[in-house]
Amino acid sequence: MSSFVNGRPATAEDLTPLAFAGHAHFTAMQVRDGRVRGLDLHLARLRTASLELFGQALPDDQIRTYLRAAIQDGPPDLSLTATVYSSSGEFTAAAPDLALLVRTGPPASGPRGPLALAAFEHERFLPAIKHVGEPAKTYYLRQAVAQGFDDAAFLDRRGRLSEASIWNLAFWDGTSVVWPEADMLTGITMTILRRQLPHLGIPQRTQQITLADLPEFTGAVVMNSWTPGIAVHRIASVSIPEAPSFVQTLHEAYQAEPPVVP
């Protein structure tokens, strides 16, 4: 794994302030042959989150330069995480001094599945931002595994499914892709699928989904930067068909997104 800060190899001095940092945000992506799918979406995510957390944002061209430096230093296929933080530190109202930490590692495609998800009531702070201060994700993942599940799904205070620990959720009703309606992080892979599915002639819609609604669906998946779809065969005590054709459709939609060089 390699780490770069503002386009140069990171030093211990660079990384020390980040050891216990919680006021930062990031985006994660898979790089294949030096290219990234949904780069425009990653840049928009970083820009929007920076404006929300810091009141300012690094220019897109600058971020692309930093991404290229890390990608060119590694193999053509890798995992990459880009984190925006303030080098002036946390717990201060001082003007932020924004920096970008880029970490790379081996490429990933996620578990094979199908997965069983435990359901917990949990609502993320600032759910629309992919921020780093989220111990609840690992906490509920561990709770789920201790109960015999593979991972955790979240219910809001109204009982609506929103997302899973590090995943978005999607469902299949036999003809349409159904996205949960709740406050959540709108993932990059999720957004890629939503803009590519119409080109494949696949309908999609958004609706509120509770555990009681699950029997009406004929498939379910989780997705994140690793993969556009891993089958889910159970949420809480409700079994769901694996629906391999649904999973395949999502993978085809994702592959239709053209990869670009940062």
N, C-alpha and C positions, 0 to 999 in steps of 0.2 A: 504493500500500500504506500502511496506517495501523498504528500500534503504540500499545497502551495498557498501562499498568502499574497494577494495582489500580483499574481503571475510569477512569483519567484519561490524557490523551495523554502518551506517554512522552517524557522529555527525554534529552538526551545523557548526562546524569549517571546516569539510570536504566539506560541500555543499555550503558554502558562496562563494568561488571562482567561482562556477559554475552558480551563479545567473544571470550573464550577459555574459556568455561564448558563443562564436560563433565558436571557433577553436577546434572542436571536431568531432568525428564521432561515429556512433552507428549501432547496428543491433537490430531488434525486432523479437520476436518469441512467439509462443503459446506453452505452456507446458501442456501436457496431461498425467496424471498418472506418473508425474515426468520425462517424456521423451519428446524429441524434434525431429522433422523431419528436415533433412537437416543440422544437426549439423556441418558436414564437410564444408558445404557452408558458414555457419555463421562464423566459425573460419577463413576460407580463406578470407572472406570479411573484417573482422577486421584486419587481418594480412596485406592485400594489402593496405587498407586505411591508416593504421598506417605508413607503409613505405612511402607512398606518402606524408602524412601530417607532419610526425615527423622524417622520416629517420630511424626509428627503430620500433620494434613491441614487444609486450608482448608475451612470449612463449605460444603456444597453451595449453600445460598442465596446465600452471598457470591460464589461462582464464577458463579452464574447472573446476578447483578447485574453483574459485570464483563463477562460475555459480552454482555449486553444493551447495555451502554454502547458496546461496539465495533460491534455489529451496527447499532444505531440511528444511528451516525455515518456508515455507508456505504450503498451501494445495496442493494436487496432481495436480490440474488444475489451471493454472494461465497464465497471460500475463507477459512477461519479456522483458525488454529493457537493453542492455549492451552498455555503452558509454565509449569510450576511450578518455582521455583528459590528458593534462599535468598539474600536480600540481604546476609547476613553473609559470603558468599563460600565458597570451596572450601578443601580442604586444611586443615581445622580441625575440631576436635571441639566447637566452641562450639555452643550451642543455636541451631537454625536460625530465621531470621526469614523465613517463607514469603511469597512474592509471586507474582502471576500476570501473565505477559506475554501479551497477546493481540494477534496480528498478523492483519491481513486483507489480501486481495488479490483479483484477478479470479477469477471462478468457473472451475473446471476440470472436465474430464470424462475426461482421460487420452488416451493414443494410441488410434488406431483398431484396430491389430492387423491380422492375427494376429501374434504375437510368437514369436521364437525365443530360447530361454534357454540360455545356457551353464551348466554345472553345476560348482560348486566345493565342496570340503570346507570348511565353515565353521560354527562354532557361536557364536551370539551370547552375550555376557555378560549375565546376568540376562534371559533371553529373554522372560520373561513381562511385562517392563516396556518401554514405549515411551520409552526414554531417549535423550539427545542425543549421548552419546559413542560414536558408531559410524562411524568413518572407513572401516571395512571395506565398508560398503554402497556407497559411491561408488567405492572402490578396485576392487571386483569388478565393478561396473557398467562401469567404464572398461576393465577387462581383457576383459570379455565383448564390448564393442563393438570392441575391437582385434582380436578373433578372428572378427569378422563376425556376431556375435549382436546382439540388441536389448537384452538385459538378462541378469541373473544369477539362477540358482536355487541354493539351498544344500543340501548333503548333510551329515548329521552323521557322526560317526566310525564309525557302524555302516552307513553307506551309505544311510540313509533320507532321502528328500526331506522338508524341513521347510517352508520358505517361500522367497520370492524377495527381491530387494534391499529393496524398499519395498512388497512385496505379500504377500498370502496366496495359496496355491494351492488349487485344487479340481479334482476330476476327475469324469468321467461314465462309467459302465459300461453305459449304455444304458437303465437303469431307475432308478438311484440316484445321488445326489451322494456322492462319496467324499472325505473330508477326510484329509490326511496325519496319521499318528500320529508325533509327534516333539516335542521341546521347541521352542516357538516363541512368538511374540507372537500371541495370539488377537485378531484385528482386530475393530473395531466393525462394519464391513460384514459380515464373516464371521459375527459373532454375530447380527446382524439377520437374515441369510439363514437361519441355523440355527433361529431361532424362528418364521420365517414360512413356510418350506418345508412344514411339516406341514399348514398351512392350505390349501396348494395340492395336498395329497395326494402330495407328492414324497418318497419314502424317502431317507434319508441314513444314512451310517455312517462310522466312522473306521477306518483300517487303515494298517499300515506299508507304505510304497511306496518301492521302489528303482527305479533306472533299468531293471533287468531286468523290472520289473512293468509298465512303461508300455505295451507292446503290447496289454495286455488292456483298455485304456481306449479309449473312442470319442470323448472330448473332454477338454479341459483349459482352465482359465482362470487368470488372475491377477485379484486384486481389492484395492482399498484404498478410502480415503475419496473418491477421484475417481469410482469406478465399481464396480458389483457384478459386473462380468465383462468381460474382454477375452480373446478366444480366443488360445490358445497352440498353435502348430502343430508345434513341435519343442522338445525338451529334450535337450541334448547332441546325440547323433547319432540320436535316436529321433524319428521323425515321428508326429504325432498328428492325427487328423481335426479339422477346425475346429468341427463340431457347432453350427451357428447356433441350433438349437432349444434346446440346453442353455444357451447364452448368454442367449437370450430368456427362458427360465424363471427364471434368476437375476435378471434385470432386473425381471420381474413380481413376484417375491418381495420384492425391495427396495422397489418402489413400494407394496407392500401395507403397509409400515411407516408408520404415521401420523406426519407431521412435526409438531413442537410448537415453541412459542415458548419460548426460554430464560427 
